[in-house]
């Protein structure tokens, strides 16, 4: 299990170096709920922590992570662009640069899928002789 090294965190993410140590520790614990910190030498957990801190900073400044496609002043209507990703989790990760890096790492880790046991011809849609 990888433990938090605040000096390493601040060296990896210099834009977040002014963040209070207590905030980093709290977000580290939250990040552990999303991702196991035993994968990829802990870099993913550091990125998730940075993502949570950056997202928290955005929200505290009043910047909501959404895209506007139109607005109306008279009737006060606002039109939002639907996220250009397949899931809400991907959209949420792509709201910060740290989350985008984490999303790319997660995709690399999840690529695969293997057949365990059985005939190799069952990997195809049809069997070798064309019979189901």
TACORSUL-V585396 format. One record per residue. N is the residue number from 0. RES is the residue in one small letter. SS is DSSP state (hx for helix, st for strand, lp for the rest). Layout:
N,RES,SS  N,RES,SS
//
This chain:
0,x,lp  1,x,lp  2,x,lp  3,x,lp  4,x,lp  5,x,hx  6,x,hx  7,x,hx  8,x,hx  9,x,hx  10,x,hx  11,x,hx  12,x,lp  13,x,hx  14,x,hx  15,x,hx  16,x,lp  17,x,lp  18,x,lp  19,x,lp  20,x,hx  21,x,hx  22,x,hx  23,x,hx  24,x,hx  25,x,hx  26,x,hx  27,x,hx  28,x,hx  29,x,hx  30,x,hx  31,x,hx  32,x,hx  33,x,hx  34,x,lp  35,x,lp  36,x,lp  37,x,lp  38,x,lp  39,x,hx  40,x,hx  41,x,hx  42,x,hx  43,x,hx  44,x,hx  45,x,hx  46,x,hx  47,x,hx  48,x,hx  49,x,hx  50,x,hx  51,x,hx  52,x,hx  53,x,hx  54,x,hx  55,x,hx  56,x,hx  57,x,hx  58,x,hx  59,x,hx  60,x,lp  61,x,lp  62,x,lp  63,x,lp  64,x,lp  65,x,lp  66,x,lp  67,x,st  68,x,st  69,x,st  70,x,st  71,x,st  72,x,lp  73,x,lp  74,x,lp  75,x,lp  76,x,st  77,x,st  78,x,st  79,x,st  80,x,lp  81,x,lp  82,x,lp  83,x,lp  84,x,lp  85,x,lp  86,x,lp  87,x,hx  88,x,hx  89,x,hx  90,x,hx  91,x,hx  92,x,hx  93,x,lp  94,x,lp  95,x,lp  96,x,hx  97,x,hx  98,x,hx  99,x,hx  100,x,hx  101,x,hx  102,x,hx  103,x,hx  104,x,hx  105,x,hx  106,x,hx  107,x,hx  108,x,hx  109,x,hx  110,x,lp  111,x,lp  112,x,lp  113,x,lp  114,x,lp  115,x,lp  116,x,lp  117,x,lp  118,x,lp  119,x,hx  120,x,hx  121,x,hx  122,x,hx  123,x,lp  124,x,lp  125,x,lp  126,x,lp  127,x,lp  128,x,lp  129,x,lp  130,x,lp  131,x,lp
//
